[in-house]
C-alpha cells in the first residue's frame, strides 16, 4: 500500500486545466521527484497535497484513508509537511522561536525557555546543524535557514515531506549537505516529494521520477532506468540542445572597466578589478556570502556606498539609483524574485515598468505601443501566461522570472547584470534562457552574471571571476573552467 496516493485528480482555474486526470503514488522511505516545465502542474499538485487547494476532482489517500484537506493546518495534522521555495521563517526571531512556531497554541510568554532551547538543539542536531538556538534567523546563511525550515517541519510527526526547489539558491557545497539530509530522512521511513530543476541533483537523490506535461502525467519511472535524455524528452516532448557560449573575441572593445570597486555592506566586497568586453559573457563564481551579489547590485546603483573607479564604454560610470543605471543602458535581473515583479500588477505592467518613457510620448501610456513591444519578447522567452493582462502573482515562479527578464530586455541594455537568472526555472526554460543570452551576446550585449549552478557557469561563460569572502581570487579563461577547480577556488582552496 502506498503511503500517499492521488487518484485521477483534475483541477482547473477558469478555462485553464492545471491538472488533468493525474494519478501519483509515494512510497514510505522513497524520494520521489516531481519533474516538468514551469506550468506543467507541479505547483498545483503539491498545493493539493499540502492542503492549500481543496476544490478538485479525484481522490487523495494517506495510507488506507481517503482525505480532503480544508487548509494546510489539516494537512500538517495528518503528517504532511511542505517546505516551499520561498522560506517562511521569521528573520527577526531566534532559531528556537522559529521552531516553536511549529507547535500551535504555545504563546512565547508561557514557554519554558530552557526546554525550548534544548528541543531546538535536538532538532537541529538531527540534521547536522550546529548553531546556537538563540541566534536570529537573519544572521544565518541561506543554507542554514533551509535546514532550520526542515527542522521546523520535522517538529511534528511527519510522514510525508514535500520539498519545492530546496537547493535553488544554494551553492554547490551546501547542496551536498542538504541532499545527504534528504536521503537520511527517507532512510527513516519518511516519504519525500522532491521538486528540482537541476539535472544532476535529480539523479543523485531520486528513487523514482514522475513527469508532468501540460497538466497530465506522461511518465513514472525508476530514476536509474530513465537517464538524462529520457527525462528531457518526457518533460519537453522534444530533444533539447544547449548552444555554445558566445566566446567573445579579445579584439572587441572594452565595455566595462572596474578598478578597485569595494563596499562595506554585508556581504562586503574588497577591492575588485576586472574588464568586460562587448558581447562577452563573464560569469561570477562564489558561494553564499562571497560578495558576488553585492558586486552586481553595486554596479546597478542600489544605494550601496562604493569606492573605486568604473568606466562604461570609456566614460566614468557611477549609478546612485537604478533609474540612473537604466539611463546608461545597464539593467539588472535580481536574484530575489520578490524584488523582481509586482505580483498584483499585470504581465504587461511589469514588463514595461522600467521603460515607460518609450510608450508615453504624450504623457499617457499608449497601450498599442506596449503590446507591440512586449508580445514579441514574451514569445522570445516562451512565457506561459493566460494573457498579458494576467496578474504576475497568478504565474508560476519561473514565469515570473521570465517577466522580469522581459522587463530587462525592453530596456535595451548594453550591459546586462544577472543574479542567478535561472533559479527555479525548469530545464526547458533554462535552455531557452541560455539560448537567449548567447543571442544577446552575439548582438553585442555584454553580460555579467552570477549563478549558484557551476554546471551552468561552465556552459555559458567566456571567462569567470571567482570571489571568496569578498575578494577576487582568480580570473579563469574558458579553457580553464573545470568544475573541480572552480569549486576548490570558491571554497577558499587553491587552483
C-alpha positions in Angstrom: 0.0 0.0 0.0 1.3 3.4 -1.0 2.0 5.9 1.8 0.3 8.7 -0.3 -1.8 8.3 -3.4 -3.6 10.7 -5.7 -6.2 9.1 -7.9 -7.3 10.7 -11.1 -7.0 14.3 -9.8 -8.3 17.1 -12.0 -8.2 20.8 -11.2 -9.0 23.8 -13.4 -8.6 27.6 -12.9 -11.3 29.1 -15.0 -10.8 27.7 -18.5 -7.2 26.6 -17.7 -6.8 22.9 -16.9 -3.9 22.8 -14.4 -4.2 19.0 -13.8 -5.9 16.5 -16.0 -6.7 13.1 -14.6 -3.4 12.8 -12.7 -2.5 9.8 -10.6 0.6 9.7 -8.3 2.0 7.4 -5.7 4.6 7.9 -3.0 6.0 5.0 -1.0 7.3 5.2 2.6 11.1 5.8 2.6 11.4 6.9 -1.0 12.4 10.2 -2.6 10.0 10.7 -5.5 11.0 13.6 -7.8 8.2 15.5 -9.5 9.5 17.0 -12.7 8.1 19.1 -15.5 8.4 22.5 -17.1 7.0 25.6 -15.3 3.2 25.5 -15.8 3.2 21.7 -16.1 1.1 21.3 -13.0 3.7 20.6 -10.3 2.7 23.5 -8.1 -1.0 22.7 -8.3 -0.3 19.1 -7.3 1.7 19.9 -4.3 -0.8 22.6 -3.2 -3.4 19.9 -3.2 -1.2 17.6 -1.1 -0.3 20.4 1.2 -4.0 21.3 1.8 -3.8 24.7 0.1 -6.4 23.6 -2.6 -9.4 21.5 -1.6 -11.6 22.2 -4.6 -10.6 19.5 -7.1 -12.0 16.3 -8.7 -10.4 13.0 -7.8 -9.2 11.4 -4.5 -6.3 11.8 -2.1 -5.4 8.9 0.1 -3.0 8.8 3.0 -2.4 5.1 3.8 -5.8 3.4 3.8 -7.7 6.6 4.4 -9.3 8.9 1.8 -8.8 12.5 2.9 -9.6 16.0 1.6 -7.9 18.8 3.5 -9.7 22.1 4.1 -6.4 24.0 4.8 -2.7 23.5 5.3 -3.2 23.0 9.1 -5.3 20.0 8.4 -2.6 18.5 6.1 0.1 19.2 8.8 -2.1 17.5 11.4 -2.3 14.4 9.2 1.5 14.3 8.9 2.2 16.2 5.7 4.8 19.0 5.9 5.6 21.3 3.0 8.8 23.4 2.5 8.2 26.0 -0.2 10.9 27.5 -2.4 10.5 30.9 -0.7 11.2 30.2 3.0 8.6 31.1 5.6 10.9 31.7 8.6 10.6 35.0 10.6 14.1 36.6 10.2 13.9 38.7 13.4 13.1 35.8 15.6 15.7 33.4 17.0 16.1 29.8 15.7 14.4 28.4 18.8 11.4 30.7 18.5 11.0 29.9 14.8 11.0 26.2 15.7 8.5 26.9 18.4 6.1 28.3 15.8 5.7 24.7 14.7 3.8 24.0 17.9 0.4 25.5 17.7 -1.1 27.2 20.7 2.1 27.9 22.6 2.4 31.6 23.4 6.0 32.6 24.0 5.3 34.0 27.4 4.2 30.6 28.8 7.0 28.6 27.3 9.8 27.1 29.3 12.7 28.8 27.5 15.3 26.3 28.7 13.2 23.4 27.5 12.6 25.2 24.2 16.3 25.7 23.6 17.0 22.0 24.4 14.3 20.9 22.0 15.7 23.2 19.3 19.2 21.8 19.8 18.0 18.2 19.4 16.0 19.1 16.2 19.0 20.9 14.7 21.5 18.2 15.7 19.3 15.6 13.9 20.0 17.5 10.7 23.7 18.0 11.5 23.2 21.8 12.0 25.2 23.2 14.9 24.1 26.7 15.6 23.1 28.4 18.8 19.3 28.3 19.1 19.3 31.9 20.3 20.8 33.1 17.0 18.4 35.3 15.0 17.5 33.6 11.7 18.6 36.7 9.8 22.1 36.1 10.9 22.2 32.6 9.3 23.3 31.7 5.8 20.7 30.7 3.3 21.8 27.0 3.6 21.4 27.2 7.4 17.9 28.7 7.1 16.9 25.9 4.7 17.9 23.4 7.3 16.0 25.3 10.1 12.9 25.2 7.9 13.3 21.4 7.5 13.8 21.0 11.3 10.7 23.0 11.9 8.7 20.8 9.6 10.0 17.7 11.4 9.0 19.0 14.8 5.6 17.3 14.3 5.2 13.6 13.4 5.9 13.9 9.6 5.0 11.1 7.3 5.2 13.0 4.0 7.7 15.8 3.4 7.2 18.0 0.3 10.3 20.0 -0.8 9.9 22.6 -3.5 13.2 23.6 -5.0 15.1 23.4 -1.7 18.5 24.0 -3.3 17.6 26.6 -5.9 19.6 29.4 -4.2 22.3 27.2 -2.6 26.0 27.0 -3.7 27.4 23.5 -4.5 28.9 22.7 -1.1 25.6 23.4 0.7 23.7 21.4 -1.9 25.8 18.4 -1.0 24.9 18.8 2.7 21.2 19.1 2.0 21.0 16.1 -0.3 22.6 14.0 2.4 19.9 15.1 4.9 17.2 14.3 2.4 18.4 10.7 1.9 18.7 10.3 5.7 15.1 11.4 6.1 14.0 8.8 3.5 16.0 6.1 5.3 13.9 6.9 8.5 10.8 6.0 6.5 9.6 9.4 5.6 8.2 9.7 2.1 9.7 12.7 0.2 8.2 14.5 -2.8 11.0 16.5 -4.2 10.9 19.2 -6.9 14.2 20.3 -8.6 15.2 21.7 -12.0 18.9 20.6 -11.5 19.5 17.5 -13.6 22.5 16.1 -11.7 20.6 16.7 -8.4 17.5 14.8 -9.6 19.5 11.7 -10.5 21.5 11.7 -7.3 18.5 12.0 -4.9 15.6 10.3 -6.7 14.3 6.8 -6.3 11.5 7.4 -8.8 10.6 10.3 -11.1 7.1 11.4 -12.2 6.9 13.8 -15.2 4.0 16.2 -15.7 3.5 18.0 -19.0 0.6 20.4 -19.7 -1.2 19.2 -16.7 -1.0 15.5 -17.4 1.2 12.7 -16.2 3.3 11.4 -19.0 5.8 9.2 -17.2 6.6 7.5 -13.9 9.9 5.5 -13.9 12.8 4.4 -11.7 15.4 7.1 -11.9 18.1 4.5 -12.5 16.3 3.4 -15.6 15.3 6.8 -17.0 18.5 8.7 -17.8 19.0 12.3 -18.7 17.8 12.2 -22.3 14.7 10.2 -21.4 13.8 12.7 -18.7 14.2 15.7 -21.1 12.2 14.0 -23.8 9.4 13.3 -21.4 9.4 16.8 -20.0 9.6 18.7 -23.3 8.2 16.4 -25.9 11.2 17.2 -27.9 15.0 16.8 -27.9 17.0 19.6 -26.4 20.4 21.1 -27.2 22.2 23.9 -25.5 24.0 26.5 -27.7 27.7 27.1 -27.1 28.9 30.2 -25.3 29.5 33.2 -27.4 33.3 33.2 -26.9 33.8 37.0 -27.2 37.0 37.9 -29.1 39.8 39.7 -27.4 39.8 42.3 -30.2 36.3 43.6 -29.2 36.3 46.9 -27.3 36.1 47.0 -23.6 32.5 47.7 -22.4 33.1 47.8 -18.6 36.3 48.6 -16.8 36.2 48.1 -13.0 39.2 49.3 -10.9 39.3 48.7 -7.1 35.5 48.6 -6.6 34.7 47.9 -3.0 31.9 48.4 -0.5 31.3 47.7 3.2 27.8 46.3 3.0 27.0 42.7 4.0 28.3 40.6 2.4 31.3 43.0 2.0 33.3 43.4 -1.2 37.1 44.0 -1.1 38.6 46.0 -4.0 37.8 44.1 -7.2 39.2 44.9 -10.6 38.2 43.3 -14.0 37.2 44.1 -17.5 34.2 43.0 -19.6 34.3 43.2 -23.4 31.5 44.0 -25.8 29.5 40.8 -26.4 31.2 38.8 -23.6 29.6 36.6 -21.0 31.5 37.0 -17.8 30.4 34.6 -15.0 30.9 35.3 -11.3 31.6 32.2 -9.2 31.2 32.3 -5.5 29.3 30.7 -2.6 26.7 32.4 -0.5 28.3 35.5 1.2 31.2 35.7 -1.3 30.2 39.2 -2.4 29.0 38.2 -5.9 25.5 39.6 -5.5 27.0 42.7 -3.8 29.1 43.4 -6.8 26.1 43.2 -9.2 23.9 45.4 -7.0 26.7 48.0 -6.5 27.0 48.3 -10.3 23.3 48.8 -10.6 23.2 51.6 -8.0 21.0 50.1 -5.3 22.1 52.6 -2.8 25.3 50.8 -1.6 28.1 53.2 -0.8 31.0 52.2 -3.0 34.7 53.1 -3.6 36.8 52.7 -6.7 36.5 53.7 -10.3 34.2 52.3 -13.0 34.1 53.2 -16.7 31.3 52.2 -19.1 32.3 52.5 -22.8 35.2 54.6 -21.8 33.1 57.2 -19.8 33.0 57.4 -16.0 30.1 55.5 -14.5 28.6 55.5 -11.1 24.8 54.9 -10.7 23.4 56.1 -7.4 20.0 54.7 -8.2 18.6 52.1 -10.6 17.0 54.8 -12.7 20.4 56.2 -13.4 21.7 52.8 -14.3 18.8 52.2 -16.8 19.5 55.6 -18.3 23.1 54.5 -19.1 22.0 51.2 -20.6 22.5 49.0 -17.6 19.8 46.5 -16.4 19.7 44.1 -13.5 17.7 40.9 -13.0 17.7 40.4 -9.3 18.1 37.1 -7.6 15.2 37.7 -5.2 12.1 37.1 -7.3 10.0 39.0 -4.8 12.1 42.1 -5.7 11.7 41.5 -9.4 8.0 41.6 -10.0 4.9 43.3 -8.6 2.6 40.4 -8.1 -0.6 42.4 -8.1 0.3 44.1 -11.4 -0.2 42.5 -14.8 2.4 40.9 -17.1 2.2 44.0 -19.3 2.6 46.5 -16.5 5.6 44.6 -15.0 7.3 44.2 -18.4 7.2 47.9 -19.2 7.9 49.3 -15.7 11.5 50.3 -16.5 10.9 51.7 -20.0 7.6 53.7 -19.7 9.1 56.7 -21.5 9.2 54.6 -24.7 5.4 54.1 -24.5 4.2 57.5 -23.2 5.4 60.1 -25.7 2.4 62.4 -24.9 2.3 62.0 -21.1 -0.1 59.0 -21.3 0.7 55.3 -22.0 -0.1 54.1 -25.4 -1.2 50.5 -25.0 -0.8 49.6 -28.6 2.9 50.5 -28.4 3.3 48.5 -25.2 1.6 45.4 -26.7 3.7 45.7 -29.9 6.9 45.7 -27.9 6.0 43.2 -25.1 4.4 40.4 -27.1 7.4 39.5 -29.2 9.6 39.5 -26.1 7.3 37.2 -24.2 7.3 34.8 -27.2 11.1 35.0 -27.3 11.4 33.8 -23.7 8.4 31.3 -24.1 6.4 32.9 -21.4 3.4 30.8 -20.3 0.6 33.2 -19.1 -3.2 33.3 -19.8 -2.7 36.8 -21.2 -0.6 39.9 -20.9 -3.3 41.3 -18.6 -2.9 38.4 -16.2 -1.6 39.3 -12.7 2.0 38.2 -12.2 1.0 36.7 -8.9 -1.0 34.1 -10.7 2.0 32.8 -12.7 4.5 30.1 -11.6 7.7 31.3 -10.1 9.7 30.5 -13.3 7.3 32.5 -15.4 7.5 35.4 -13.0 11.3 35.3 -13.6 10.7 35.4 -17.3 8.5 38.5 -16.9 11.4 40.2 -15.0 13.8 39.2 -17.8 11.4 40.7 -20.4 11.5 44.0 -18.5 15.3 44.0 -18.7 15.2 43.3 -22.5 12.7 46.1 -23.1 15.3 48.5 -21.6 17.6 47.6 -24.5 20.6 47.2 -22.2 24.2 47.3 -23.5 25.2 45.8 -20.1 23.0 43.1 -18.6 23.6 42.1 -14.9 22.0 38.8 -13.9 21.9 37.5 -10.4 21.2 33.7 -10.6 18.9 34.2 -13.6 17.7 30.6 -13.9 17.0 29.9 -10.2 13.7 28.0 -10.0 13.3 27.7 -13.8 12.7 24.3 -15.4 15.1 22.6 -17.7 13.4 23.6 -20.9 13.0 27.2 -19.9 16.7 27.2 -18.7 17.8 26.2 -22.2 15.6 28.9 -23.7 17.3 31.5 -21.4 20.8 30.1 -22.3 20.0 30.5 -26.0 18.7 34.0 -25.4 21.8 35.0 -23.6 24.0 33.7 -26.4 21.9 35.6 -28.9 22.2 38.8 -26.9 25.9 38.4 -26.6 26.2 37.7 -30.3 24.4 41.0 -30.9 26.9 42.9 -28.8 25.3 43.0 -25.3 27.8 42.5 -22.5 26.6 40.1 -19.8 27.9 39.9 -16.2 26.1 37.0 -14.4 26.2 35.1 -11.1 24.9 31.6 -10.8 24.7 29.1 -8.0 25.0 26.3 -10.6 28.6 25.5 -11.5 27.5 23.5 -14.5 25.6 26.4 -15.9 28.6 28.7 -15.4 30.9 26.4 -17.3 28.3 26.0 -20.1 27.8 29.8 -20.6 30.8 31.8 -19.5 33.6 33.0 -21.8 35.5 33.7 -18.6 34.9 33.5 -14.9 35.7 35.8 -12.0 36.0 33.8 -8.8 35.1 35.5 -5.4 35.8 34.2 -2.0 35.0 36.1 1.2 34.6 39.3 -0.7 37.9 39.0 -2.5 38.6 38.2 -6.2 40.9 35.2 -6.0 41.1 34.2 -9.7 40.0 35.1 -13.2 39.8 32.0 -15.4 39.6 31.7 -19.2 37.1 29.4 -20.8 39.6 26.6 -21.3 40.3 26.7 -17.6 36.7 26.4 -16.4 36.8 22.9 -14.9 34.2 22.3 -12.2 36.6 20.8 -9.6 38.9 23.7 -10.0 36.1 26.2 -9.7 34.7 24.6 -6.6 38.1 24.5 -4.9 38.6 28.2 -5.5 35.1 29.1 -4.4 35.7 27.3 -1.1 39.0 29.1 -0.5 41.3 26.4 -1.8 44.0 26.7 -4.4 43.6 26.2 -8.1 
